[in-house]
Amino acid sequence: MTAGGLAADLRALGEFQEALASDRETYERLKDQFGEDYPRTLAAAHNLAVSLRLVGDCFTARALDEETLARRRSVLGPDHPYTLYSSADLARDMREAGAFGESAELLRTTLDKYRTVLGEDMLDTLRTAKSLAVSLRKAGETAAALNLTLDTYERYKRWYGGESQEALACALNLACDYSGADDKARALELATGVRVAYQAVLGEDHPNTLVAASNQSNYLRGTGRLPEARRMAEQTLSLMRRRLGADHPFTLSCAVNLANCLGDSGDLAEAEALARETISRLQETLGPDHPDSLACQANLAITLHQAARDPEAEQLSELTRAGISRVLGPDHPHLARLRTWHRISRDLEPQPT
């Protein structure tokens, strides 16, 4: 088995740190032997960036993908499928880094080119459409995201089967879109089905299974089933910490969601303590202006409001609203939720491996 094949298998198994080590070794060896513009070196750089993103280092992944995209444009041309692949991956890095609008803009351009070069229903075209819908939703364009995901999901089912890994990932994204449209019951049904399917194929503690479980706990909370939501959120956070580490963005998102469950259950002291710890970790890992940091901060303000600590709550709410408006724009749905003291959930997406 080649080193690249081993790393791909490790990524598929959810062994992201091991895949990263293998990809880094392969990239350095090829770069030393053949140079940075050699096609296999560029492919290895692409794989290394994927593993970097999977372990939560989206900023290093973004820098490497920017370099790889520039080299592929120069060597292969702007419309070569591998160039477009690098473009789509760079857009994912941008999204993980919190640049939702920038990510959506690049994905729109990439999707248009894929449709022209490959056609509407090819796998890379559908992957890019799915990714664009995620960026649109995160940027606050919920209706456009829902429409695009619905179309993409139907295409996945028609051409690749409803139980394929690609279709399941799209179904979970569709659940996120339904949640964004306040259809929590439909979101819960979809997320539950995806989690069960992932668990059967990938196992209970595979990162993608845990992503689906985290979303399922969100929608259980959204439909008023707080005890179930809390149990699932606690279990998912514990497994995510063990599998990916305490500071991985996915783990921290699970902590945000558990803090929401604790707050809605009336355990305000526990909710506050977990939110403060998570904010500190998010700010250290992703930065204070990352949307995830701001969302967790907004939820802490709501917990303080629930605890009748209104001066603290209002001060933190005002600071957070200013940050959200600056980073995501004055019309983003997060602002409306915070103004009305409604918590912000952190929906997760399965990561392409």
MARTOR-422422 format. One record per residue (C-alpha): residue number from 1; chain; x, y, z. Coordinates in Angstrom, 1 decimal, decimal comma. Layout:
BEGIN
k c u v w
NUM A X Y Z
...
END
This chain:
BEGIN
k c u v w
1 A 0,0 0,0 0,0
2 A 1,3 3,5 -0,8
3 A 1,8 6,1 1,9
4 A -1,0 8,2 0,3
5 A -3,3 5,2 0,3
6 A -2,6 4,5 3,9
7 A -3,3 8,1 4,9
8 A -6,6 8,0 3,0
9 A -7,6 4,8 4,8
10 A -6,7 6,4 8,2
11 A -8,8 9,4 7,4
12 A -11,7 7,3 6,5
13 A -11,4 5,4 9,8
14 A -11,3 8,8 11,7
15 A -7,7 8,4 12,7
16 A -6,8 12,0 11,8
17 A -3,6 12,5 13,7
18 A -2,1 9,3 12,2
19 A -3,2 10,4 8,8
20 A -1,6 13,8 9,3
21 A 1,8 12,2 10,2
22 A 1,7 10,0 7,1
23 A 0,6 12,8 4,8
24 A 3,3 15,2 6,1
25 A 6,0 12,5 5,6
26 A 4,8 11,8 2,0
27 A 4,6 15,5 1,1
28 A 8,1 16,3 2,4
29 A 9,6 13,3 0,7
30 A 8,0 14,1 -2,7
31 A 8,9 17,8 -2,4
32 A 12,6 16,9 -1,7
33 A 12,8 14,4 -4,6
34 A 10,7 16,1 -7,3
35 A 10,1 19,7 -6,4
36 A 7,0 21,6 -5,4
37 A 5,4 21,8 -8,8
38 A 5,5 18,0 -9,5
39 A 1,9 16,7 -9,9
40 A 2,4 14,1 -7,2
41 A 3,8 16,7 -4,8
42 A 0,8 18,9 -5,4
43 A -1,5 15,9 -4,7
44 A 0,4 15,2 -1,5
45 A 0,1 18,9 -0,5
46 A -3,6 18,7 -1,1
47 A -3,9 15,5 1,1
48 A -1,8 17,1 3,8
49 A -4,2 20,1 3,9
50 A -7,2 17,8 4,2
51 A -5,6 16,1 7,2
52 A -4,7 19,5 8,8
53 A -8,3 20,6 8,5
54 A -9,5 17,4 10,0
55 A -7,3 17,7 13,1
56 A -8,7 21,3 13,5
57 A -5,8 23,3 12,1
58 A -7,8 25,2 9,5
59 A -5,4 28,2 9,4
60 A -2,4 26,1 8,4
61 A -4,6 24,1 6,0
62 A -5,7 27,4 4,4
63 A -2,2 28,6 3,9
64 A -1,2 25,3 2,3
65 A -4,3 25,2 0,1
66 A -3,7 28,7 -1,1
67 A -0,2 27,8 -2,2
68 A -1,3 24,6 -3,8
69 A -4,1 26,3 -5,7
70 A -1,7 28,9 -7,1
71 A 0,7 26,2 -8,2
72 A -2,1 24,1 -9,8
73 A -3,4 27,2 -11,7
74 A 0,1 27,8 -13,0
75 A 0,9 24,1 -13,9
76 A -2,5 22,8 -14,9
77 A -4,6 25,8 -15,7
78 A -7,5 27,5 -14,0
79 A -10,2 25,1 -15,1
80 A -8,5 21,8 -14,6
81 A -10,5 19,5 -12,3
82 A -7,5 19,3 -9,8
83 A -7,3 23,1 -9,8
84 A -11,0 23,2 -9,0
85 A -10,6 20,6 -6,3
86 A -8,0 22,8 -4,6
87 A -10,3 25,8 -5,0
88 A -13,2 23,9 -3,3
89 A -10,9 22,8 -0,4
90 A -9,6 26,3 0,1
91 A -13,2 27,5 0,5
92 A -13,8 24,8 3,1
93 A -10,7 26,1 5,0
94 A -12,1 29,6 4,8
95 A -15,4 28,4 6,3
96 A -13,7 26,6 9,1
97 A -11,7 29,8 9,8
98 A -15,0 31,8 10,0
99 A -14,9 33,6 6,7
100 A -18,3 32,5 5,6
101 A -19,0 35,1 2,9
102 A -15,6 34,7 1,4
103 A -16,0 30,9 1,3
104 A -19,4 31,2 -0,4
105 A -18,1 33,6 -3,0
106 A -15,2 31,2 -3,9
107 A -17,5 28,2 -3,9
108 A -20,0 29,9 -6,3
109 A -17,2 30,5 -8,8
110 A -15,9 27,0 -8,4
111 A -19,4 25,4 -8,8
112 A -20,0 27,3 -12,0
113 A -16,8 26,0 -13,4
114 A -17,5 22,4 -12,3
115 A -20,9 22,5 -13,9
116 A -19,3 23,7 -17,2
117 A -16,4 21,3 -17,1
118 A -17,9 18,2 -15,6
119 A -21,7 18,6 -15,7
120 A -24,5 19,0 -13,1
121 A -24,4 15,5 -11,6
122 A -20,8 14,5 -11,3
123 A -19,6 13,8 -7,8
124 A -17,2 16,7 -7,5
125 A -19,9 19,1 -8,7
126 A -22,3 17,8 -6,1
127 A -19,7 18,0 -3,4
128 A -19,1 21,6 -4,2
129 A -22,8 22,4 -4,3
130 A -23,2 20,8 -0,9
131 A -20,3 22,8 0,5
132 A -21,7 26,0 -1,0
133 A -25,0 25,4 0,8
134 A -23,2 25,1 4,1
135 A -21,4 28,3 3,6
136 A -24,6 30,1 2,6
137 A -26,4 28,9 5,7
138 A -23,5 30,0 7,9
139 A -23,5 33,4 6,2
140 A -27,2 33,7 7,1
141 A -28,7 32,9 3,7
142 A -30,9 30,2 5,1
143 A -33,5 30,0 2,3
144 A -30,9 29,8 -0,5
145 A -29,0 27,1 1,5
146 A -32,1 25,0 2,0
147 A -33,1 25,1 -1,7
148 A -29,6 24,2 -2,9
149 A -29,2 21,3 -0,4
150 A -32,6 19,9 -1,4
151 A -31,6 19,9 -5,0
152 A -28,2 18,4 -4,3
153 A -29,6 15,7 -2,0
154 A -32,1 14,6 -4,7
155 A -29,2 14,4 -7,2
156 A -27,1 12,3 -4,8
157 A -30,0 9,9 -4,2
158 A -30,7 9,6 -7,9
159 A -27,1 8,9 -9,0
160 A -25,3 7,5 -6,0
161 A -27,9 6,0 -3,7
162 A -29,6 7,3 -0,6
163 A -27,4 5,2 1,7
164 A -24,0 6,2 0,2
165 A -21,7 8,2 2,5
166 A -22,0 11,2 0,2
167 A -25,8 11,2 0,4
168 A -25,8 10,7 4,2
169 A -23,5 13,7 4,6
170 A -25,9 15,7 2,5
171 A -28,9 14,5 4,5
172 A -27,2 15,7 7,7
173 A -26,6 19,1 6,1
174 A -30,2 19,2 5,0
175 A -31,2 18,6 8,7
176 A -29,0 21,7 9,6
177 A -30,9 23,7 6,9
178 A -34,3 22,6 8,3
179 A -33,1 23,6 11,8
180 A -32,1 27,0 10,4
181 A -35,6 27,3 9,0
182 A -37,0 26,4 12,5
183 A -38,3 23,0 11,3
184 A -36,7 21,2 14,3
185 A -39,0 18,1 13,9
186 A -37,8 17,4 10,4
187 A -34,3 18,2 11,3
188 A -34,4 15,7 14,2
189 A -35,8 12,9 12,0
190 A -33,1 13,3 9,4
191 A -30,2 13,7 11,9
192 A -31,4 10,6 13,8
193 A -31,5 8,5 10,7
194 A -28,0 9,6 9,6
195 A -26,6 8,9 13,1
196 A -28,0 5,4 13,1
197 A -26,7 4,8 9,6
198 A -23,2 6,1 10,5
199 A -23,1 4,1 13,7
200 A -23,9 0,9 11,8
201 A -21,2 1,5 9,2
202 A -18,5 3,6 11,0
203 A -19,0 2,8 14,7
204 A -20,2 4,7 17,7
205 A -17,2 6,9 18,2
206 A -16,2 7,7 14,6
207 A -16,1 11,5 14,2
208 A -18,9 11,6 11,6
209 A -21,1 9,6 13,9
210 A -20,4 12,0 16,7
211 A -21,1 14,9 14,4
212 A -24,6 13,5 13,7
213 A -25,1 12,7 17,4
214 A -24,2 16,3 18,3
215 A -26,8 17,6 15,8
216 A -29,4 15,2 17,0
217 A -29,0 16,4 20,6
218 A -29,5 20,0 19,3
219 A -32,8 19,0 17,7
220 A -33,9 17,0 20,7
221 A -33,4 20,2 22,7
222 A -35,2 22,2 20,0
223 A -38,2 20,0 20,2
224 A -38,3 20,2 24,0
225 A -36,9 16,8 24,9
226 A -34,3 18,2 27,3
227 A -33,4 15,1 29,3
228 A -32,6 13,1 26,1
229 A -30,8 16,0 24,6
230 A -28,6 16,5 27,7
231 A -27,7 12,8 28,0
232 A -26,8 12,6 24,3
233 A -24,8 15,9 24,5
234 A -22,9 14,7 27,5
235 A -22,0 11,4 25,9
236 A -21,1 13,0 22,6
237 A -18,8 15,5 24,3
238 A -17,0 12,8 26,3
239 A -16,5 10,7 23,2
240 A -15,4 13,7 21,1
241 A -12,8 14,7 23,7
242 A -11,4 11,2 23,8
243 A -11,3 10,9 20,0
244 A -10,3 14,3 18,8
245 A -9,0 16,1 21,9
246 A -10,3 18,8 24,2
247 A -9,4 21,7 21,9
248 A -10,6 20,4 18,5
249 A -13,2 22,7 17,0
250 A -15,7 19,9 16,9
251 A -15,2 19,1 20,5
252 A -15,7 22,7 21,5
253 A -18,8 22,9 19,4
254 A -20,2 19,9 21,4
255 A -19,3 21,8 24,6
256 A -21,3 24,8 23,3
257 A -24,3 22,5 22,7
258 A -24,0 20,9 26,1
259 A -23,9 24,3 27,8
260 A -27,1 25,2 26,0
261 A -28,7 22,0 27,3
262 A -27,6 22,8 30,8
263 A -28,9 26,4 30,6
264 A -32,3 25,3 29,2
265 A -32,5 22,7 32,0
266 A -32,0 25,4 34,6
267 A -28,5 24,3 35,7
268 A -27,2 27,8 35,2
269 A -24,1 27,5 37,3
270 A -22,9 24,5 35,3
271 A -23,9 26,1 32,1
272 A -21,9 29,3 32,9
273 A -18,8 27,3 34,0
274 A -18,8 25,2 30,8
275 A -19,5 28,3 28,6
276 A -16,6 30,3 30,2
277 A -14,2 27,4 29,8
278 A -15,3 26,8 26,1
279 A -15,1 30,5 25,3
280 A -11,5 30,6 26,5
281 A -10,6 27,5 24,5
282 A -12,3 28,8 21,4
283 A -10,6 32,2 21,6
284 A -7,2 30,4 22,0
285 A -7,9 28,0 19,1
286 A -9,9 30,0 16,6
287 A -9,6 33,6 17,8
288 A -11,9 36,0 19,6
289 A -13,7 37,1 16,4
290 A -14,4 33,7 15,1
291 A -18,2 33,1 14,8
292 A -18,0 30,1 17,1
293 A -16,4 32,2 19,8
294 A -19,0 34,8 19,4
295 A -21,9 32,3 19,5
296 A -20,6 30,8 22,7
297 A -20,2 34,3 24,1
298 A -23,8 35,1 23,1
299 A -25,1 32,0 24,9
300 A -23,2 32,9 28,0
301 A -24,9 36,3 28,0
302 A -28,3 34,5 27,8
303 A -27,3 32,3 30,8
304 A -26,5 35,4 32,8
305 A -29,8 36,9 31,7
306 A -31,6 33,8 32,9
307 A -29,8 34,0 36,2
308 A -31,1 37,6 36,7
309 A -27,6 39,1 36,4
310 A -28,9 41,6 33,9
311 A -26,1 44,2 34,1
312 A -23,5 41,6 33,2
313 A -25,8 40,0 30,6
314 A -26,5 43,4 28,9
315 A -22,9 44,3 28,8
316 A -21,8 41,0 27,3
317 A -24,7 41,0 24,9
318 A -23,9 44,5 23,6
319 A -20,2 43,5 23,1
320 A -21,2 40,3 21,4
321 A -23,7 41,9 19,1
322 A -21,1 44,4 17,9
323 A -18,7 41,5 17,2
324 A -21,4 39,5 15,3
325 A -22,4 42,5 13,3
326 A -18,8 43,3 12,4
327 A -17,9 39,7 11,5
328 A -21,1 38,4 9,9
329 A -23,0 41,5 9,0
330 A -25,9 43,5 10,6
331 A -28,6 41,1 9,2
332 A -27,2 37,8 10,3
333 A -29,8 35,6 12,1
334 A -27,5 35,3 15,2
335 A -28,2 38,9 16,0
336 A -32,0 38,4 16,0
337 A -31,6 35,4 18,3
338 A -29,4 37,2 20,8
339 A -31,6 40,3 20,9
340 A -34,6 38,0 21,9
341 A -32,4 35,9 24,3
342 A -32,6 32,8 22,2
343 A -29,6 30,5 22,3
344 A -27,4 29,8 19,3
345 A -26,7 26,2 18,5
346 A -23,6 24,9 16,7
347 A -24,6 22,5 14,0
348 A -21,8 20,4 12,6
349 A -21,1 19,0 9,1
350 A -19,3 15,7 8,3
351 A -15,9 16,6 6,9
352 A -14,8 15,1 3,5
353 A -11,9 12,8 4,0
END
